[in-house]
């Protein structure tokens, strides 16, 4: 399934900020997970590992998937 190119510069800018926001939220989740595992915030250990795992997934995998989906097709 081929993705379509952005209609204008605003679409490209929006996609860039969505990818950046995804990485930022992922980093925040990793931080919450680490703080939970260290005992600095009161969350169960299972939840802390969940935050850590989902945050790492959100930082490393989701932006790659979005970039691949939104890539401009070769001409």
Biopython code that builds the backbone (N, CA, C, O; Angstrom):
import numpy as np
from Bio.PDB.StructureBuilder import StructureBuilder

atoms = [
    (1, "UNK", "N", (0.843, -1.170, 0.000)),
    (1, "UNK", "CA", (0.000, 0.000, 0.000)),
    (1, "UNK", "C", (0.888, 1.232, 0.000)),
    (1, "UNK", "O", (1.641, 1.458, 0.947)),
    (2, "UNK", "N", (0.805, 2.013, -1.035)),
    (2, "UNK", "CA", (1.656, 3.187, -1.180)),
    (2, "UNK", "C", (1.071, 4.361, -0.406)),
    (2, "UNK", "O", (-0.137, 4.598, -0.430)),
    (3, "UNK", "N", (1.943, 5.089, 0.278)),
    (3, "UNK", "CA", (1.475, 6.279, 0.976)),
    (3, "UNK", "C", (1.506, 7.452, 0.019)),
    (3, "UNK", "O", (2.257, 7.465, -0.957)),
    (4, "UNK", "N", (0.692, 8.417, 0.311)),
    (4, "UNK", "CA", (0.623, 9.571, -0.570)),
    (4, "UNK", "C", (1.528, 10.666, -0.037)),
    (4, "UNK", "O", (1.737, 10.757, 1.173)),
    (5, "UNK", "N", (2.069, 11.499, -0.918)),
    (5, "UNK", "CA", (2.936, 12.579, -0.461)),
    (5, "UNK", "C", (2.100, 13.649, 0.252)),
    (5, "UNK", "O", (0.897, 13.748, 0.013)),
    (6, "UNK", "N", (2.723, 14.450, 1.122)),
    (6, "UNK", "CA", (1.971, 15.503, 1.792)),
    (6, "UNK", "C", (1.406, 16.483, 0.777)),
    (6, "UNK", "O", (2.060, 16.816, -0.211)),
    (7, "UNK", "N", (0.188, 16.941, 1.030)),
    (7, "UNK", "CA", (-0.455, 17.870, 0.107)),
    (7, "UNK", "C", (0.243, 19.214, 0.083)),
    (7, "UNK", "O", (0.315, 19.871, -0.955)),
    (8, "UNK", "N", (0.746, 19.610, 1.206)),
    (8, "UNK", "CA", (1.433, 20.895, 1.269)),
    (8, "UNK", "C", (2.447, 20.859, 2.412)),
    (8, "UNK", "O", (2.640, 19.842, 3.077)),
    (9, "UNK", "N", (3.066, 21.982, 2.603)),
    (9, "UNK", "CA", (4.099, 22.068, 3.636)),
    (9, "UNK", "C", (3.520, 21.899, 5.036)),
    (9, "UNK", "O", (4.203, 21.404, 5.933)),
    (10, "UNK", "N", (2.265, 22.307, 5.232)),
    (10, "UNK", "CA", (1.635, 22.169, 6.548)),
    (10, "UNK", "C", (1.508, 20.705, 6.947)),
    (10, "UNK", "O", (1.705, 20.366, 8.113)),
    (11, "UNK", "N", (1.181, 19.831, 5.995)),
    (11, "UNK", "CA", (1.096, 18.401, 6.299)),
    (11, "UNK", "C", (2.451, 17.854, 6.726)),
    (11, "UNK", "O", (2.538, 17.076, 7.676)),
    (12, "UNK", "N", (3.494, 18.253, 6.035)),
    (12, "UNK", "CA", (4.834, 17.785, 6.379)),
    (12, "UNK", "C", (5.243, 18.284, 7.764)),
    (12, "UNK", "O", (5.834, 17.539, 8.546)),
    (13, "UNK", "N", (4.928, 19.541, 8.065)),
    (13, "UNK", "CA", (5.256, 20.101, 9.367)),
    (13, "UNK", "C", (4.489, 19.376, 10.474)),
    (13, "UNK", "O", (5.048, 19.069, 11.526)),
    (14, "UNK", "N", (3.219, 19.110, 10.231)),
    (14, "UNK", "CA", (2.398, 18.397, 11.217)),
    (14, "UNK", "C", (2.947, 17.004, 11.467)),
    (14, "UNK", "O", (3.020, 16.562, 12.614)),
    (15, "UNK", "N", (3.331, 16.310, 10.413)),
    (15, "UNK", "CA", (3.883, 14.963, 10.566)),
    (15, "UNK", "C", (5.185, 14.981, 11.342)),
    (15, "UNK", "O", (5.431, 14.094, 12.159)),
    (16, "UNK", "N", (6.023, 15.982, 11.097)),
    (16, "UNK", "CA", (7.273, 16.115, 11.838)),
    (16, "UNK", "C", (6.992, 16.288, 13.326)),
    (16, "UNK", "O", (7.629, 15.640, 14.157)),
    (17, "UNK", "N", (6.040, 17.161, 13.668)),
    (17, "UNK", "CA", (5.734, 17.399, 15.067)),
    (17, "UNK", "C", (5.070, 16.197, 15.726)),
    (17, "UNK", "O", (5.260, 15.975, 16.922)),
    (18, "UNK", "N", (4.303, 15.424, 14.981)),
    (18, "UNK", "CA", (3.708, 14.204, 15.542)),
    (18, "UNK", "C", (4.810, 13.212, 15.897)),
    (18, "UNK", "O", (4.772, 12.598, 16.963)),
    (19, "UNK", "N", (5.781, 13.053, 15.017)),
    (19, "UNK", "CA", (6.892, 12.139, 15.298)),
    (19, "UNK", "C", (7.710, 12.639, 16.490)),
    (19, "UNK", "O", (8.105, 11.850, 17.349)),
    (20, "UNK", "N", (7.962, 13.946, 16.543)),
    (20, "UNK", "CA", (8.726, 14.499, 17.667)),
    (20, "UNK", "C", (7.954, 14.343, 18.977)),
    (20, "UNK", "O", (8.548, 14.014, 20.004)),
    (21, "UNK", "N", (6.655, 14.571, 18.955)),
    (21, "UNK", "CA", (5.837, 14.424, 20.159)),
    (21, "UNK", "C", (5.795, 12.972, 20.618)),
    (21, "UNK", "O", (5.788, 12.693, 21.817)),
    (22, "UNK", "N", (5.767, 12.050, 19.661)),
    (22, "UNK", "CA", (5.776, 10.625, 19.997)),
    (22, "UNK", "C", (7.055, 10.266, 20.742)),
    (22, "UNK", "O", (7.017, 9.546, 21.739)),
    (23, "UNK", "N", (8.168, 10.759, 20.265)),
    (23, "UNK", "CA", (9.449, 10.494, 20.948)),
    (23, "UNK", "C", (9.482, 11.129, 22.338)),
    (23, "UNK", "O", (9.987, 10.526, 23.285)),
    (24, "UNK", "N", (8.947, 12.341, 22.461)),
    (24, "UNK", "CA", (8.948, 13.032, 23.742)),
    (24, "UNK", "C", (8.080, 12.307, 24.767)),
    (24, "UNK", "O", (8.484, 12.146, 25.919)),
    (25, "UNK", "N", (6.907, 11.874, 24.361)),
    (25, "UNK", "CA", (6.023, 11.123, 25.261)),
    (25, "UNK", "C", (6.683, 9.800, 25.655)),
    (25, "UNK", "O", (6.599, 9.385, 26.810)),
    (26, "UNK", "N", (7.330, 9.146, 24.707)),
    (26, "UNK", "CA", (8.034, 7.905, 25.015)),
    (26, "UNK", "C", (9.136, 8.116, 26.033)),
    (26, "UNK", "O", (9.311, 7.306, 26.943)),
    (27, "UNK", "N", (9.883, 9.204, 25.882)),
    (27, "UNK", "CA", (10.953, 9.502, 26.839)),
    (27, "UNK", "C", (10.377, 9.772, 28.227)),
    (27, "UNK", "O", (10.963, 9.369, 29.231)),
    (28, "UNK", "N", (9.240, 10.449, 28.286)),
    (28, "UNK", "CA", (8.600, 10.704, 29.576)),
    (28, "UNK", "C", (8.135, 9.395, 30.217)),
    (28, "UNK", "O", (8.249, 9.228, 31.431)),
    (29, "UNK", "N", (7.617, 8.475, 29.419)),
    (29, "UNK", "CA", (7.196, 7.181, 29.953)),
    (29, "UNK", "C", (8.391, 6.386, 30.479)),
    (29, "UNK", "O", (8.293, 5.732, 31.518)),
    (30, "UNK", "N", (9.503, 6.438, 29.775)),
    (30, "UNK", "CA", (10.716, 5.760, 30.249)),
    (30, "UNK", "C", (11.148, 6.354, 31.583)),
    (30, "UNK", "O", (11.515, 5.620, 32.500)),
    (31, "UNK", "N", (11.106, 7.667, 31.695)),
    (31, "UNK", "CA", (11.489, 8.324, 32.949)),
    (31, "UNK", "C", (10.566, 7.907, 34.090)),
    (31, "UNK", "O", (11.037, 7.629, 35.193)),
    (32, "UNK", "N", (9.268, 7.860, 33.841)),
    (32, "UNK", "CA", (8.325, 7.425, 34.875)),
    (32, "UNK", "C", (8.616, 5.981, 35.275)),
    (32, "UNK", "O", (8.580, 5.645, 36.459)),
    (33, "UNK", "N", (8.904, 5.131, 34.298)),
    (33, "UNK", "CA", (9.235, 3.743, 34.600)),
    (33, "UNK", "C", (10.477, 3.617, 35.454)),
    (33, "UNK", "O", (10.506, 2.843, 36.411)),
    (34, "UNK", "N", (11.492, 4.367, 35.113)),
    (34, "UNK", "CA", (12.739, 4.324, 35.888)),
    (34, "UNK", "C", (12.511, 4.848, 37.300)),
    (34, "UNK", "O", (13.000, 4.261, 38.265)),
    (35, "UNK", "N", (11.775, 5.945, 37.428)),
    (35, "UNK", "CA", (11.488, 6.489, 38.759)),
    (35, "UNK", "C", (10.654, 5.516, 39.582)),
    (35, "UNK", "O", (10.848, 5.404, 40.792)),
    (36, "UNK", "N", (9.738, 4.819, 38.944)),
    (36, "UNK", "CA", (8.937, 3.827, 39.648)),
    (36, "UNK", "C", (9.768, 2.658, 40.123)),
    (36, "UNK", "O", (9.581, 2.177, 41.241)),
    (37, "UNK", "N", (10.676, 2.196, 39.296)),
    (37, "UNK", "CA", (11.536, 1.080, 39.687)),
    (37, "UNK", "C", (12.521, 1.483, 40.793)),
    (37, "UNK", "O", (12.906, 0.656, 41.620)),
    (38, "UNK", "N", (12.919, 2.744, 40.800)),
    (38, "UNK", "CA", (13.846, 3.224, 41.828)),
    (38, "UNK", "C", (13.134, 3.547, 43.135)),
    (38, "UNK", "O", (13.786, 3.827, 44.140)),
    (39, "UNK", "N", (11.807, 3.511, 43.133)),
    (39, "UNK", "CA", (11.065, 3.804, 44.351)),
    (39, "UNK", "C", (10.830, 5.278, 44.602)),
    (39, "UNK", "O", (10.370, 5.651, 45.681)),
    (40, "UNK", "N", (11.135, 6.124, 43.634)),
    (40, "UNK", "CA", (10.943, 7.567, 43.801)),
    (40, "UNK", "C", (9.483, 7.976, 43.688)),
    (40, "UNK", "O", (9.071, 8.965, 44.295)),
    (41, "UNK", "N", (8.687, 7.222, 42.913)),
    (41, "UNK", "CA", (7.253, 7.465, 42.836)),
    (41, "UNK", "C", (6.541, 6.164, 43.180)),
    (41, "UNK", "O", (7.059, 5.074, 42.942)),
    (42, "UNK", "N", (5.358, 6.297, 43.738)),
    (42, "UNK", "CA", (4.645, 5.130, 44.258)),
    (42, "UNK", "C", (3.772, 4.500, 43.178)),
    (42, "UNK", "O", (2.591, 4.825, 43.053)),
    (43, "UNK", "N", (4.360, 3.606, 42.406)),
    (43, "UNK", "CA", (3.600, 2.798, 41.457)),
    (43, "UNK", "C", (4.083, 1.357, 41.599)),
    (43, "UNK", "O", (5.239, 1.119, 41.948)),
    (44, "UNK", "N", (3.199, 0.398, 41.331)),
    (44, "UNK", "CA", (3.625, -1.007, 41.439)),
    (44, "UNK", "C", (4.747, -1.326, 40.447)),
    (44, "UNK", "O", (4.865, -0.683, 39.404)),
    (45, "UNK", "N", (5.553, -2.309, 40.778)),
    (45, "UNK", "CA", (6.675, -2.692, 39.917)),
    (45, "UNK", "C", (6.244, -3.127, 38.536)),
    (45, "UNK", "O", (6.918, -2.834, 37.548)),
    (46, "UNK", "N", (5.113, -3.831, 38.461)),
    (46, "UNK", "CA", (4.616, -4.285, 37.154)),
    (46, "UNK", "C", (4.273, -3.091, 36.279)),
    (46, "UNK", "O", (4.572, -3.090, 35.085)),
    (47, "UNK", "N", (3.647, -2.072, 36.865)),
    (47, "UNK", "CA", (3.305, -0.870, 36.107)),
    (47, "UNK", "C", (4.568, -0.133, 35.665)),
    (47, "UNK", "O", (4.632, 0.391, 34.553)),
    (48, "UNK", "N", (5.565, -0.097, 36.538)),
    (48, "UNK", "CA", (6.818, 0.575, 36.189)),
    (48, "UNK", "C", (7.488, -0.108, 35.009)),
    (48, "UNK", "O", (7.983, 0.559, 34.101)),
    (49, "UNK", "N", (7.506, -1.448, 35.017)),
    (49, "UNK", "CA", (8.074, -2.163, 33.872)),
    (49, "UNK", "C", (7.241, -1.925, 32.620)),
    (49, "UNK", "O", (7.787, -1.838, 31.520)),
    (50, "UNK", "N", (5.927, -1.820, 32.777)),
    (50, "UNK", "CA", (5.060, -1.531, 31.633)),
    (50, "UNK", "C", (5.348, -0.160, 31.044)),
    (50, "UNK", "O", (5.448, -0.005, 29.827)),
    (51, "UNK", "N", (5.482, 0.844, 31.926)),
    (51, "UNK", "CA", (5.827, 2.188, 31.446)),
    (51, "UNK", "C", (7.173, 2.178, 30.728)),
    (51, "UNK", "O", (7.330, 2.792, 29.672)),
    (52, "UNK", "N", (8.124, 1.486, 31.303)),
    (52, "UNK", "CA", (9.456, 1.426, 30.711)),
    (52, "UNK", "C", (9.417, 0.761, 29.335)),
    (52, "UNK", "O", (9.994, 1.278, 28.379)),
    (53, "UNK", "N", (8.744, -0.375, 29.235)),
    (53, "UNK", "CA", (8.675, -1.099, 27.964)),
    (53, "UNK", "C", (7.911, -0.302, 26.909)),
    (53, "UNK", "O", (8.366, -0.173, 25.773)),
    (54, "UNK", "N", (6.752, 0.229, 27.287)),
    (54, "UNK", "CA", (5.968, 0.988, 26.323)),
    (54, "UNK", "C", (6.695, 2.265, 25.909)),
    (54, "UNK", "O", (6.622, 2.672, 24.750)),
    (55, "UNK", "N", (7.394, 2.898, 26.848)),
    (55, "UNK", "CA", (8.157, 4.101, 26.521)),
    (55, "UNK", "C", (9.275, 3.816, 25.527)),
    (55, "UNK", "O", (9.480, 4.577, 24.581)),
    (56, "UNK", "N", (10.000, 2.716, 25.743)),
    (56, "UNK", "CA", (11.062, 2.351, 24.794)),
    (56, "UNK", "C", (10.490, 2.035, 23.417)),
    (56, "UNK", "O", (11.070, 2.406, 22.396)),
    (57, "UNK", "N", (9.349, 1.348, 23.394)),
    (57, "UNK", "CA", (8.674, 1.063, 22.128)),
    (57, "UNK", "C", (8.266, 2.361, 21.449)),
    (57, "UNK", "O", (8.401, 2.507, 20.234)),
    (58, "UNK", "N", (7.762, 3.308, 22.245)),
    (58, "UNK", "CA", (7.292, 4.585, 21.721)),
    (58, "UNK", "C", (8.450, 5.442, 21.206)),
    (58, "UNK", "O", (8.267, 6.222, 20.271)),
    (59, "UNK", "N", (9.609, 5.313, 21.787)),
    (59, "UNK", "CA", (10.762, 6.109, 21.353)),
    (59, "UNK", "C", (11.408, 5.524, 20.096)),
    (59, "UNK", "O", (11.774, 6.265, 19.184)),
    (60, "UNK", "N", (11.551, 4.191, 20.045)),
    (60, "UNK", "CA", (12.343, 3.592, 18.981)),
    (60, "UNK", "C", (11.542, 3.000, 17.826)),
    (60, "UNK", "O", (12.018, 3.021, 16.691)),
    (61, "UNK", "N", (10.362, 2.481, 18.069)),
    (61, "UNK", "CA", (9.626, 1.765, 17.020)),
    (61, "UNK", "C", (8.575, 2.644, 16.344)),
    (61, "UNK", "O", (8.523, 2.715, 15.116)),
    (62, "UNK", "N", (7.748, 3.304, 17.128)),
    (62, "UNK", "CA", (6.624, 4.058, 16.564)),
    (62, "UNK", "C", (7.081, 5.149, 15.588)),
    (62, "UNK", "O", (6.486, 5.258, 14.516)),
    (63, "UNK", "N", (8.102, 5.963, 15.891)),
    (63, "UNK", "CA", (8.524, 6.967, 14.910)),
    (63, "UNK", "C", (8.998, 6.354, 13.586)),
    (63, "UNK", "O", (8.770, 6.922, 12.518)),
    (64, "UNK", "N", (9.658, 5.197, 13.664)),
    (64, "UNK", "CA", (10.101, 4.537, 12.439)),
    (64, "UNK", "C", (8.918, 4.070, 11.596)),
    (64, "UNK", "O", (8.928, 4.187, 10.371)),
    (65, "UNK", "N", (7.905, 3.544, 12.269)),
    (65, "UNK", "CA", (6.708, 3.082, 11.561)),
    (65, "UNK", "C", (5.992, 4.270, 10.915)),
    (65, "UNK", "O", (5.571, 4.190, 9.761)),
    (66, "UNK", "N", (5.857, 5.360, 11.651)),
    (66, "UNK", "CA", (5.198, 6.536, 11.089)),
    (66, "UNK", "C", (5.986, 7.117, 9.921)),
    (66, "UNK", "O", (5.404, 7.491, 8.903)),
    (67, "UNK", "N", (7.301, 7.193, 10.064)),
    (67, "UNK", "CA", (8.126, 7.729, 8.979)),
    (67, "UNK", "C", (8.016, 6.859, 7.732)),
    (67, "UNK", "O", (7.950, 7.375, 6.616)),
    (68, "UNK", "N", (7.997, 5.557, 7.917)),
    (68, "UNK", "CA", (7.866, 4.656, 6.775)),
    (68, "UNK", "C", (6.487, 4.805, 6.126)),
    (68, "UNK", "O", (6.365, 4.775, 4.902)),
    (69, "UNK", "N", (5.465, 4.963, 6.944)),
    (69, "UNK", "CA", (4.101, 5.119, 6.423)),
    (69, "UNK", "C", (3.963, 6.426, 5.649)),
    (69, "UNK", "O", (3.292, 6.473, 4.618)),
    (70, "UNK", "N", (4.589, 7.473, 6.140)),
    (70, "UNK", "CA", (4.444, 8.799, 5.528)),
    (70, "UNK", "C", (5.512, 9.123, 4.516)),
    (70, "UNK", "O", (5.538, 10.238, 3.995)),
    (71, "UNK", "N", (6.403, 8.183, 4.215)),
    (71, "UNK", "CA", (7.486, 8.433, 3.280)),
    (71, "UNK", "C", (6.941, 8.802, 1.896)),
    (71, "UNK", "O", (5.957, 8.223, 1.437)),
    (72, "UNK", "N", (7.575, 9.751, 1.249)),
    (72, "UNK", "CA", (7.185, 10.137, -0.101)),
    (72, "UNK", "C", (7.590, 9.021, -1.063)),
    (72, "UNK", "O", (8.740, 8.584, -1.044)),
    (73, "UNK", "N", (6.668, 8.555, -1.899)),
    (73, "UNK", "CA", (7.016, 7.474, -2.823)),
    (73, "UNK", "C", (8.052, 7.932, -3.851)),
    (73, "UNK", "O", (8.066, 9.090, -4.268)),
    (74, "UNK", "N", (8.907, 7.007, -4.243)),
    (74, "UNK", "CA", (9.920, 7.327, -5.252)),
    (74, "UNK", "C", (9.253, 7.517, -6.601)),
    (74, "UNK", "O", (8.295, 6.820, -6.936)),
    (75, "UNK", "N", (9.756, 8.450, -7.359)),
    (75, "UNK", "CA", (9.178, 8.741, -8.671)),
    (75, "UNK", "C", (9.884, 7.975, -9.759)),
    (75, "UNK", "O", (9.529, 8.098, -10.931)),
]
sb = StructureBuilder()
sb.init_structure("model")
sb.init_model(0)
sb.init_chain("A")
sb.init_seg("    ")
for serial, (resi, resn, name, xyz) in enumerate(atoms, 1):
    if name == "N":
        sb.init_residue(resn, " ", resi, " ")
    sb.init_atom(name, np.array(xyz, "f"), 0.0, 1.0, " ", f" {name:<3s}", serial, name[0])
structure = sb.get_structure()
